[in-house]
Amino acid sequence: MVSTFGVPEVTLSIILGTLAAIVYSLRILVLMDRRIERIEEHIEKIAVKIVKEELQIEKQLKKRR
């Protein structure tokens, strides 16, 4: 039994494949966005720590003067 695809079947296959690729790409983008968000949170925490340390240093310098 030989099964051949006609034009409608091939077109449908192409459309479904394209949709699957779009969904996969969106999934990857969401995962990357979450990673970037976590990185930004870590950078923000580090920046807050640096500001606190700078304020402490400034207070110590003012006390010496």
PDB file of N, H, CA, C and O in Angstrom:
ATOM      1  N   MET A   1       0.839  -1.175   0.000  1.00  0.00           N
ATOM      2  CA  MET A   1       0.000   0.000   0.000  1.00  0.00           C
ATOM      3  C   MET A   1       0.883   1.236   0.000  1.00  0.00           C
ATOM      4  O   MET A   1       1.645   1.454   0.942  1.00  0.00           O
ATOM      5  N   VAL A   2       0.790   2.026  -1.021  1.00  0.00           N
ATOM      6  H   VAL A   2       0.171   1.848  -1.786  1.00  0.00           H
ATOM      7  CA  VAL A   2       1.608   3.226  -1.171  1.00  0.00           C
ATOM      8  C   VAL A   2       0.787   4.424  -0.739  1.00  0.00           C
ATOM      9  O   VAL A   2      -0.350   4.614  -1.171  1.00  0.00           O
ATOM     10  N   SER A   3       1.394   5.234   0.130  1.00  0.00           N
ATOM     11  H   SER A   3       2.317   5.080   0.481  1.00  0.00           H
ATOM     12  CA  SER A   3       0.711   6.435   0.619  1.00  0.00           C
ATOM     13  C   SER A   3       1.454   7.654   0.106  1.00  0.00           C
ATOM     14  O   SER A   3       2.627   7.851   0.425  1.00  0.00           O
ATOM     15  N   THR A   4       0.784   8.465  -0.679  1.00  0.00           N
ATOM     16  H   THR A   4      -0.168   8.305  -0.937  1.00  0.00           H
ATOM     17  CA  THR A   4       1.400   9.678  -1.188  1.00  0.00           C
ATOM     18  C   THR A   4       0.660  10.879  -0.613  1.00  0.00           C
ATOM     19  O   THR A   4      -0.555  10.855  -0.415  1.00  0.00           O
ATOM     20  N   PHE A   5       1.412  11.900  -0.358  1.00  0.00           N
ATOM     21  H   PHE A   5       2.399  11.919  -0.519  1.00  0.00           H
ATOM     22  CA  PHE A   5       0.821  13.126   0.165  1.00  0.00           C
ATOM     23  C   PHE A   5       0.467  14.053  -0.980  1.00  0.00           C
ATOM     24  O   PHE A   5       1.243  14.223  -1.921  1.00  0.00           O
ATOM     25  N   GLY A   6      -0.695  14.642  -0.894  1.00  0.00           N
ATOM     26  H   GLY A   6      -1.325  14.504  -0.130  1.00  0.00           H
ATOM     27  CA  GLY A   6      -1.099  15.630  -1.878  1.00  0.00           C
ATOM     28  C   GLY A   6      -0.712  17.014  -1.403  1.00  0.00           C
ATOM     29  O   GLY A   6      -0.121  17.185  -0.336  1.00  0.00           O
ATOM     30  N   VAL A   7      -1.052  17.981  -2.202  1.00  0.00           N
ATOM     31  H   VAL A   7      -1.532  17.842  -3.068  1.00  0.00           H
ATOM     32  CA  VAL A   7      -0.730  19.375  -1.881  1.00  0.00           C
ATOM     33  C   VAL A   7      -1.366  19.801  -0.552  1.00  0.00           C
ATOM     34  O   VAL A   7      -0.681  20.449   0.240  1.00  0.00           O
ATOM     35  N   PRO A   8      -2.620  19.482  -0.260  1.00  0.00           N
ATOM     36  CA  PRO A   8      -3.198  19.914   1.029  1.00  0.00           C
ATOM     37  C   PRO A   8      -2.478  19.305   2.235  1.00  0.00           C
ATOM     38  O   PRO A   8      -2.292  19.978   3.248  1.00  0.00           O
ATOM     39  N   GLU A   9      -2.077  18.046   2.131  1.00  0.00           N
ATOM     40  H   GLU A   9      -2.229  17.499   1.307  1.00  0.00           H
ATOM     41  CA  GLU A   9      -1.388  17.408   3.243  1.00  0.00           C
ATOM     42  C   GLU A   9      -0.013  18.030   3.479  1.00  0.00           C
ATOM     43  O   GLU A   9       0.386  18.257   4.621  1.00  0.00           O
ATOM     44  N   VAL A  10       0.705  18.302   2.393  1.00  0.00           N
ATOM     45  H   VAL A  10       0.381  18.118   1.465  1.00  0.00           H
ATOM     46  CA  VAL A  10       2.033  18.918   2.506  1.00  0.00           C
ATOM     47  C   VAL A  10       1.898  20.313   3.093  1.00  0.00           C
ATOM     48  O   VAL A  10       2.672  20.695   3.970  1.00  0.00           O
ATOM     49  N   THR A  11       0.918  21.078   2.616  1.00  0.00           N
ATOM     50  H   THR A  11       0.288  20.768   1.904  1.00  0.00           H
ATOM     51  CA  THR A  11       0.701  22.434   3.127  1.00  0.00           C
ATOM     52  C   THR A  11       0.371  22.400   4.618  1.00  0.00           C
ATOM     53  O   THR A  11       0.907  23.192   5.394  1.00  0.00           O
ATOM     54  N   LEU A  12      -0.498  21.495   5.012  1.00  0.00           N
ATOM     55  H   LEU A  12      -0.934  20.852   4.382  1.00  0.00           H
ATOM     56  CA  LEU A  12      -0.859  21.364   6.413  1.00  0.00           C
ATOM     57  C   LEU A  12       0.356  20.978   7.258  1.00  0.00           C
ATOM     58  O   LEU A  12       0.534  21.490   8.363  1.00  0.00           O
ATOM     59  N   SER A  13       1.169  20.095   6.750  1.00  0.00           N
ATOM     60  H   SER A  13       1.024  19.679   5.853  1.00  0.00           H
ATOM     61  CA  SER A  13       2.384  19.687   7.470  1.00  0.00           C
ATOM     62  C   SER A  13       3.332  20.868   7.650  1.00  0.00           C
ATOM     63  O   SER A  13       3.918  21.039   8.719  1.00  0.00           O
ATOM     64  N   ILE A  14       3.481  21.674   6.619  1.00  0.00           N
ATOM     65  H   ILE A  14       3.005  21.536   5.750  1.00  0.00           H
ATOM     66  CA  ILE A  14       4.362  22.850   6.710  1.00  0.00           C
ATOM     67  C   ILE A  14       3.823  23.835   7.742  1.00  0.00           C
ATOM     68  O   ILE A  14       4.580  24.373   8.550  1.00  0.00           O
ATOM     69  N   ILE A  15       2.514  24.070   7.711  1.00  0.00           N
ATOM     70  H   ILE A  15       1.899  23.633   7.055  1.00  0.00           H
ATOM     71  CA  ILE A  15       1.906  24.999   8.666  1.00  0.00           C
ATOM     72  C   ILE A  15       2.076  24.490  10.088  1.00  0.00           C
ATOM     73  O   ILE A  15       2.439  25.261  10.977  1.00  0.00           O
ATOM     74  N   LEU A  16       1.822  23.213  10.321  1.00  0.00           N
ATOM     75  H   LEU A  16       1.528  22.587   9.599  1.00  0.00           H
ATOM     76  CA  LEU A  16       1.970  22.650  11.660  1.00  0.00           C
ATOM     77  C   LEU A  16       3.423  22.697  12.140  1.00  0.00           C
ATOM     78  O   LEU A  16       3.691  22.986  13.306  1.00  0.00           O
ATOM     79  N   GLY A  17       4.340  22.414  11.242  1.00  0.00           N
ATOM     80  H   GLY A  17       4.122  22.179  10.295  1.00  0.00           H
ATOM     81  CA  GLY A  17       5.763  22.493  11.593  1.00  0.00           C
ATOM     82  C   GLY A  17       6.175  23.907  11.957  1.00  0.00           C
ATOM     83  O   GLY A  17       6.930  24.118  12.906  1.00  0.00           O
ATOM     84  N   THR A  18       5.676  24.876  11.199  1.00  0.00           N
ATOM     85  H   THR A  18       5.062  24.705  10.428  1.00  0.00           H
ATOM     86  CA  THR A  18       5.975  26.280  11.486  1.00  0.00           C
ATOM     87  C   THR A  18       5.402  26.692  12.834  1.00  0.00           C
ATOM     88  O   THR A  18       6.073  27.368  13.614  1.00  0.00           O
ATOM     89  N   LEU A  19       4.180  26.295  13.110  1.00  0.00           N
ATOM     90  H   LEU A  19       3.635  25.746  12.476  1.00  0.00           H
ATOM     91  CA  LEU A  19       3.569  26.615  14.401  1.00  0.00           C
ATOM     92  C   LEU A  19       4.341  25.981  15.552  1.00  0.00           C
ATOM     93  O   LEU A  19       4.538  26.609  16.592  1.00  0.00           O
ATOM     94  N   ALA A  20       4.771  24.754  15.370  1.00  0.00           N
ATOM     95  H   ALA A  20       4.610  24.244  14.525  1.00  0.00           H
ATOM     96  CA  ALA A  20       5.554  24.077  16.406  1.00  0.00           C
ATOM     97  C   ALA A  20       6.876  24.817  16.650  1.00  0.00           C
ATOM     98  O   ALA A  20       7.303  24.963  17.795  1.00  0.00           O
ATOM     99  N   ALA A  21       7.514  25.280  15.584  1.00  0.00           N
ATOM    100  H   ALA A  21       7.167  25.161  14.654  1.00  0.00           H
ATOM    101  CA  ALA A  21       8.768  26.032  15.719  1.00  0.00           C
ATOM    102  C   ALA A  21       8.539  27.353  16.451  1.00  0.00           C
ATOM    103  O   ALA A  21       9.363  27.757  17.271  1.00  0.00           O
ATOM    104  N   ILE A  22       7.436  28.019  16.163  1.00  0.00           N
ATOM    105  H   ILE A  22       6.767  27.691  15.497  1.00  0.00           H
ATOM    106  CA  ILE A  22       7.115  29.280  16.841  1.00  0.00           C
ATOM    107  C   ILE A  22       6.887  29.040  18.331  1.00  0.00           C
ATOM    108  O   ILE A  22       7.400  29.787  19.164  1.00  0.00           O
ATOM    109  N   VAL A  23       6.126  28.010  18.669  1.00  0.00           N
ATOM    110  H   VAL A  23       5.709  27.403  17.992  1.00  0.00           H
ATOM    111  CA  VAL A  23       5.865  27.695  20.078  1.00  0.00           C
ATOM    112  C   VAL A  23       7.167  27.370  20.799  1.00  0.00           C
ATOM    113  O   VAL A  23       7.379  27.823  21.924  1.00  0.00           O
ATOM    114  N   TYR A  24       8.035  26.597  20.170  1.00  0.00           N
ATOM    115  H   TYR A  24       7.862  26.229  19.256  1.00  0.00           H
ATOM    116  CA  TYR A  24       9.317  26.250  20.782  1.00  0.00           C
ATOM    117  C   TYR A  24      10.169  27.499  20.988  1.00  0.00           C
ATOM    118  O   TYR A  24      10.791  27.660  22.037  1.00  0.00           O
ATOM    119  N   SER A  25      10.198  28.377  19.995  1.00  0.00           N
ATOM    120  H   SER A  25       9.693  28.246  19.143  1.00  0.00           H
ATOM    121  CA  SER A  25      10.974  29.611  20.105  1.00  0.00           C
ATOM    122  C   SER A  25      10.453  30.486  21.240  1.00  0.00           C
ATOM    123  O   SER A  25      11.239  31.073  21.984  1.00  0.00           O
ATOM    124  N   LEU A  26       9.134  30.576  21.376  1.00  0.00           N
ATOM    125  H   LEU A  26       8.496  30.099  20.772  1.00  0.00           H
ATOM    126  CA  LEU A  26       8.555  31.363  22.462  1.00  0.00           C
ATOM    127  C   LEU A  26       8.920  30.771  23.819  1.00  0.00           C
ATOM    128  O   LEU A  26       9.182  31.502  24.774  1.00  0.00           O
ATOM    129  N   ARG A  27       8.937  29.463  23.895  1.00  0.00           N
ATOM    130  H   ARG A  27       8.725  28.869  23.119  1.00  0.00           H
ATOM    131  CA  ARG A  27       9.318  28.794  25.146  1.00  0.00           C
ATOM    132  C   ARG A  27      10.756  29.145  25.515  1.00  0.00           C
ATOM    133  O   ARG A  27      11.049  29.457  26.669  1.00  0.00           O
ATOM    134  N   ILE A  28      11.646  29.094  24.535  1.00  0.00           N
ATOM    135  H   ILE A  28      11.408  28.841  23.597  1.00  0.00           H
ATOM    136  CA  ILE A  28      13.047  29.440  24.772  1.00  0.00           C
ATOM    137  C   ILE A  28      13.159  30.894  25.197  1.00  0.00           C
ATOM    138  O   ILE A  28      13.929  31.211  26.103  1.00  0.00           O
ATOM    139  N   LEU A  29      12.406  31.785  24.560  1.00  0.00           N
ATOM    140  H   LEU A  29      11.780  31.528  23.824  1.00  0.00           H
ATOM    141  CA  LEU A  29      12.451  33.206  24.922  1.00  0.00           C
ATOM    142  C   LEU A  29      11.986  33.427  26.360  1.00  0.00           C
ATOM    143  O   LEU A  29      12.570  34.235  27.083  1.00  0.00           O
ATOM    144  N   VAL A  30      10.951  32.723  26.773  1.00  0.00           N
ATOM    145  H   VAL A  30      10.476  32.067  26.186  1.00  0.00           H
ATOM    146  CA  VAL A  30      10.461  32.860  28.146  1.00  0.00           C
ATOM    147  C   VAL A  30      11.529  32.382  29.131  1.00  0.00           C
ATOM    148  O   VAL A  30      11.766  33.029  30.151  1.00  0.00           O
ATOM    149  N   LEU A  31      12.168  31.263  28.831  1.00  0.00           N
ATOM    150  H   LEU A  31      11.976  30.737  28.002  1.00  0.00           H
ATOM    151  CA  LEU A  31      13.224  30.765  29.714  1.00  0.00           C
ATOM    152  C   LEU A  31      14.385  31.748  29.797  1.00  0.00           C
ATOM    153  O   LEU A  31      14.929  31.971  30.879  1.00  0.00           O
ATOM    154  N   MET A  32      14.767  32.334  28.672  1.00  0.00           N
ATOM    155  H   MET A  32      14.325  32.153  27.794  1.00  0.00           H
ATOM    156  CA  MET A  32      15.849  33.316  28.672  1.00  0.00           C
ATOM    157  C   MET A  32      15.453  34.556  29.457  1.00  0.00           C
ATOM    158  O   MET A  32      16.271  35.122  30.182  1.00  0.00           O
ATOM    159  N   ASP A  33      14.197  34.982  29.316  1.00  0.00           N
ATOM    160  H   ASP A  33      13.532  34.523  28.727  1.00  0.00           H
ATOM    161  CA  ASP A  33      13.720  36.158  30.046  1.00  0.00           C
ATOM    162  C   ASP A  33      13.792  35.918  31.545  1.00  0.00           C
ATOM    163  O   ASP A  33      14.169  36.812  32.303  1.00  0.00           O
ATOM    164  N   ARG A  34      13.431  34.716  31.974  1.00  0.00           N
ATOM    165  H   ARG A  34      13.125  33.990  31.359  1.00  0.00           H
ATOM    166  CA  ARG A  34      13.502  34.388  33.403  1.00  0.00           C
ATOM    167  C   ARG A  34      14.939  34.409  33.897  1.00  0.00           C
ATOM    168  O   ARG A  34      15.216  34.896  34.993  1.00  0.00           O
ATOM    169  N   ARG A  35      15.850  33.884  33.095  1.00  0.00           N
ATOM    170  H   ARG A  35      15.625  33.489  32.205  1.00  0.00           H
ATOM    171  CA  ARG A  35      17.265  33.901  33.483  1.00  0.00           C
ATOM    172  C   ARG A  35      17.765  35.328  33.615  1.00  0.00           C
ATOM    173  O   ARG A  35      18.441  35.671  34.586  1.00  0.00           O
ATOM    174  N   ILE A  36      17.431  36.158  32.636  1.00  0.00           N
ATOM    175  H   ILE A  36      16.883  35.880  31.847  1.00  0.00           H
ATOM    176  CA  ILE A  36      17.869  37.560  32.661  1.00  0.00           C
ATOM    177  C   ILE A  36      17.296  38.262  33.878  1.00  0.00           C
ATOM    178  O   ILE A  36      17.976  39.067  34.514  1.00  0.00           O
ATOM    179  N   GLU A  37      16.045  37.959  34.204  1.00  0.00           N
ATOM    180  H   GLU A  37      15.492  37.305  33.687  1.00  0.00           H
ATOM    181  CA  GLU A  37      15.419  38.567  35.379  1.00  0.00           C
ATOM    182  C   GLU A  37      16.169  38.188  36.653  1.00  0.00           C
ATOM    183  O   GLU A  37      16.402  39.034  37.517  1.00  0.00           O
ATOM    184  N   ARG A  38      16.545  36.919  36.768  1.00  0.00           N
ATOM    185  H   ARG A  38      16.356  36.232  36.066  1.00  0.00           H
ATOM    186  CA  ARG A  38      17.307  36.482  37.942  1.00  0.00           C
ATOM    187  C   ARG A  38      18.664  37.176  38.007  1.00  0.00           C
ATOM    188  O   ARG A  38      19.110  37.585  39.079  1.00  0.00           O
ATOM    189  N   ILE A  39      19.318  37.306  36.851  1.00  0.00           N
ATOM    190  H   ILE A  39      18.956  36.973  35.980  1.00  0.00           H
ATOM    191  CA  ILE A  39      20.618  37.982  36.813  1.00  0.00           C
ATOM    192  C   ILE A  39      20.454  39.434  37.259  1.00  0.00           C
ATOM    193  O   ILE A  39      21.274  39.941  38.025  1.00  0.00           O
ATOM    194  N   GLU A  40      19.407  40.107  36.787  1.00  0.00           N
ATOM    195  H   GLU A  40      18.741  39.695  36.164  1.00  0.00           H
ATOM    196  CA  GLU A  40      19.163  41.493  37.176  1.00  0.00           C
ATOM    197  C   GLU A  40      18.922  41.611  38.676  1.00  0.00           C
ATOM    198  O   GLU A  40      19.383  42.561  39.308  1.00  0.00           O
ATOM    199  N   GLU A  41      18.201  40.646  39.246  1.00  0.00           N
ATOM    200  H   GLU A  41      17.826  39.874  38.733  1.00  0.00           H
ATOM    201  CA  GLU A  41      17.967  40.665  40.696  1.00  0.00           C
ATOM    202  C   GLU A  41      19.279  40.536  41.462  1.00  0.00           C
ATOM    203  O   GLU A  41      19.492  41.226  42.459  1.00  0.00           O
ATOM    204  N   HIS A  42      20.156  39.654  40.996  1.00  0.00           N
ATOM    205  H   HIS A  42      19.984  39.093  40.186  1.00  0.00           H
ATOM    206  CA  HIS A  42      21.445  39.488  41.663  1.00  0.00           C
ATOM    207  C   HIS A  42      22.282  40.767  41.561  1.00  0.00           C
ATOM    208  O   HIS A  42      22.928  41.175  42.526  1.00  0.00           O
ATOM    209  N   ILE A  43      22.260  41.383  40.395  1.00  0.00           N
ATOM    210  H   ILE A  43      21.735  41.052  39.612  1.00  0.00           H
ATOM    211  CA  ILE A  43      23.011  42.629  40.212  1.00  0.00           C
ATOM    212  C   ILE A  43      22.466  43.715  41.136  1.00  0.00           C
ATOM    213  O   ILE A  43      23.226  44.487  41.721  1.00  0.00           O
ATOM    214  N   GLU A  44      21.151  43.762  41.259  1.00  0.00           N
ATOM    215  H   GLU A  44      20.534  43.135  40.784  1.00  0.00           H
ATOM    216  CA  GLU A  44      20.531  44.758  42.144  1.00  0.00           C
ATOM    217  C   GLU A  44      20.935  44.525  43.598  1.00  0.00           C
ATOM    218  O   GLU A  44      21.234  45.481  44.313  1.00  0.00           O
ATOM    219  N   LYS A  45      20.947  43.273  44.044  1.00  0.00           N
ATOM    220  H   LYS A  45      20.704  42.496  43.463  1.00  0.00           H
ATOM    221  CA  LYS A  45      21.372  42.971  45.410  1.00  0.00           C
ATOM    222  C   LYS A  45      22.818  43.386  45.641  1.00  0.00           C
ATOM    223  O   LYS A  45      23.147  43.946  46.686  1.00  0.00           O
ATOM    224  N   ILE A  46      23.677  43.114  44.671  1.00  0.00           N
ATOM    225  H   ILE A  46      23.410  42.660  43.821  1.00  0.00           H
ATOM    226  CA  ILE A  46      25.082  43.489  44.791  1.00  0.00           C
ATOM    227  C   ILE A  46      25.221  45.007  44.856  1.00  0.00           C
ATOM    228  O   ILE A  46      26.018  45.528  45.636  1.00  0.00           O
ATOM    229  N   ALA A  47      24.443  45.717  44.032  1.00  0.00           N
ATOM    230  H   ALA A  47      23.796  45.294  43.398  1.00  0.00           H
ATOM    231  CA  ALA A  47      24.501  47.178  44.035  1.00  0.00           C
ATOM    232  C   ALA A  47      24.069  47.734  45.384  1.00  0.00           C
ATOM    233  O   ALA A  47      24.674  48.684  45.882  1.00  0.00           O
ATOM    234  N   VAL A  48      23.035  47.160  45.982  1.00  0.00           N
ATOM    235  H   VAL A  48      22.543  46.389  45.578  1.00  0.00           H
ATOM    236  CA  VAL A  48      22.575  47.608  47.298  1.00  0.00           C
ATOM    237  C   VAL A  48      23.671  47.386  48.337  1.00  0.00           C
ATOM    238  O   VAL A  48      23.913  48.253  49.177  1.00  0.00           O
ATOM    239  N   LYS A  49      24.327  46.242  48.289  1.00  0.00           N
ATOM    240  H   LYS A  49      24.131  45.538  47.607  1.00  0.00           H
ATOM    241  CA  LYS A  49      25.418  45.968  49.229  1.00  0.00           C
ATOM    242  C   LYS A  49      26.554  46.975  49.066  1.00  0.00           C
ATOM    243  O   LYS A  49      27.120  47.447  50.052  1.00  0.00           O
ATOM    244  N   ILE A  50      26.881  47.296  47.827  1.00  0.00           N
ATOM    245  H   ILE A  50      26.421  46.913  47.026  1.00  0.00           H
ATOM    246  CA  ILE A  50      27.959  48.250  47.561  1.00  0.00           C
ATOM    247  C   ILE A  50      27.592  49.621  48.106  1.00  0.00           C
ATOM    248  O   ILE A  50      28.432  50.293  48.705  1.00  0.00           O
ATOM    249  N   VAL A  51      26.349  50.046  47.907  1.00  0.00           N
ATOM    250  H   VAL A  51      25.667  49.501  47.420  1.00  0.00           H
ATOM    251  CA  VAL A  51      25.917  51.350  48.411  1.00  0.00           C
ATOM    252  C   VAL A  51      26.004  51.382  49.937  1.00  0.00           C
ATOM    253  O   VAL A  51      26.461  52.373  50.507  1.00  0.00           O
ATOM    254  N   LYS A  52      25.575  50.315  50.600  1.00  0.00           N
ATOM    255  H   LYS A  52      25.204  49.510  50.137  1.00  0.00           H
ATOM    256  CA  LYS A  52      25.663  50.243  52.062  1.00  0.00           C
ATOM    257  C   LYS A  52      27.108  50.366  52.524  1.00  0.00           C
ATOM    258  O   LYS A  52      27.402  51.099  53.469  1.00  0.00           O
ATOM    259  N   GLU A  53      28.012  49.649  51.857  1.00  0.00           N
ATOM    260  H   GLU A  53      27.773  49.054  51.089  1.00  0.00           H
ATOM    261  CA  GLU A  53      29.422  49.710  52.227  1.00  0.00           C
ATOM    262  C   GLU A  53      29.981  51.106  52.004  1.00  0.00           C
ATOM    263  O   GLU A  53      30.762  51.594  52.822  1.00  0.00           O
ATOM    264  N   GLU A  54      29.595  51.761  50.905  1.00  0.00           N
ATOM    265  H   GLU A  54      28.961  51.365  50.240  1.00  0.00           H
ATOM    266  CA  GLU A  54      30.075  53.114  50.629  1.00  0.00           C
ATOM    267  C   GLU A  54      29.587  54.086  51.693  1.00  0.00           C
ATOM    268  O   GLU A  54      30.330  54.970  52.119  1.00  0.00           O
ATOM    269  N   LEU A  55      28.333  53.921  52.125  1.00  0.00           N
ATOM    270  H   LEU A  55      27.730  53.203  51.779  1.00  0.00           H
ATOM    271  CA  LEU A  55      27.802  54.793  53.175  1.00  0.00           C
ATOM    272  C   LEU A  55      28.569  54.596  54.479  1.00  0.00           C
ATOM    273  O   LEU A  55      28.856  55.567  55.180  1.00  0.00           O
ATOM    274  N   GLN A  56      28.900  53.359  54.807  1.00  0.00           N
ATOM    275  H   GLN A  56      28.667  52.571  54.237  1.00  0.00           H
ATOM    276  CA  GLN A  56      29.677  53.091  56.013  1.00  0.00           C
ATOM    277  C   GLN A  56      31.058  53.738  55.934  1.00  0.00           C
ATOM    278  O   GLN A  56      31.544  54.320  56.904  1.00  0.00           O
ATOM    279  N   ILE A  57      31.671  53.627  54.774  1.00  0.00           N
ATOM    280  H   ILE A  57      31.276  53.155  53.986  1.00  0.00           H
ATOM    281  CA  ILE A  57      32.997  54.215  54.595  1.00  0.00           C
ATOM    282  C   ILE A  57      32.910  55.732  54.722  1.00  0.00           C
ATOM    283  O   ILE A  57      33.764  56.352  55.357  1.00  0.00           O
ATOM    284  N   GLU A  58      31.883  56.335  54.120  1.00  0.00           N
ATOM    285  H   GLU A  58      31.189  55.832  53.604  1.00  0.00           H
ATOM    286  CA  GLU A  58      31.723  57.790  54.216  1.00  0.00           C
ATOM    287  C   GLU A  58      31.513  58.228  55.661  1.00  0.00           C
ATOM    288  O   GLU A  58      32.064  59.246  56.080  1.00  0.00           O
ATOM    289  N   LYS A  59      30.729  57.480  56.428  1.00  0.00           N
ATOM    290  H   LYS A  59      30.281  56.653  56.088  1.00  0.00           H
ATOM    291  CA  LYS A  59      30.512  57.803  57.842  1.00  0.00           C
ATOM    292  C   LYS A  59      31.821  57.736  58.614  1.00  0.00           C
ATOM    293  O   LYS A  59      32.098  58.598  59.449  1.00  0.00           O
ATOM    294  N   GLN A  60      32.621  56.723  58.341  1.00  0.00           N
ATOM    295  H   GLN A  60      32.396  56.023  57.664  1.00  0.00           H
ATOM    296  CA  GLN A  60      33.902  56.585  59.030  1.00  0.00           C
ATOM    297  C   GLN A  60      34.837  57.728  58.674  1.00  0.00           C
ATOM    298  O   GLN A  60      35.563  58.227  59.533  1.00  0.00           O
ATOM    299  N   LEU A  61      34.825  58.147  57.409  1.00  0.00           N
ATOM    300  H   LEU A  61      34.235  57.741  56.711  1.00  0.00           H
ATOM    301  CA  LEU A  61      35.684  59.253  56.995  1.00  0.00           C
ATOM    302  C   LEU A  61      35.243  60.563  57.639  1.00  0.00           C
ATOM    303  O   LEU A  61      36.082  61.384  58.009  1.00  0.00           O
ATOM    304  N   LYS A  62      33.936  60.764  57.773  1.00  0.00           N
ATOM    305  H   LYS A  62      33.254  60.097  57.472  1.00  0.00           H
ATOM    306  CA  LYS A  62      33.437  61.985  58.402  1.00  0.00           C
ATOM    307  C   LYS A  62      33.802  62.025  59.874  1.00  0.00           C
ATOM    308  O   LYS A  62      34.096  63.095  60.407  1.00  0.00           O
ATOM    309  N   LYS A  63      33.788  60.883  60.538  1.00  0.00           N
ATOM    310  H   LYS A  63      33.550  60.014  60.105  1.00  0.00           H
ATOM    311  CA  LYS A  63      34.153  60.818  61.961  1.00  0.00           C
ATOM    312  C   LYS A  63      35.622  61.201  62.153  1.00  0.00           C
ATOM    313  O   LYS A  63      35.960  61.841  63.148  1.00  0.00           O
ATOM    314  N   ARG A  64      36.485  60.828  61.236  1.00  0.00           N
ATOM    315  H   ARG A  64      36.210  60.308  60.427  1.00  0.00           H
ATOM    316  CA  ARG A  64      37.916  61.126  61.343  1.00  0.00           C
ATOM    317  C   ARG A  64      38.177  62.616  61.188  1.00  0.00           C
ATOM    318  O   ARG A  64      39.129  63.137  61.771  1.00  0.00           O
ATOM    319  N   ARG A  65      37.357  63.305  60.420  1.00  0.00           N
ATOM    320  H   ARG A  65      36.585  62.882  59.947  1.00  0.00           H
ATOM    321  CA  ARG A  65      37.577  64.734  60.173  1.00  0.00           C
ATOM    322  C   ARG A  65      37.057  65.471  61.340  1.00  0.00           C
ATOM    323  O   ARG A  65      37.125  66.699  61.374  1.00  0.00           O
TER     324      ARG A  65
END
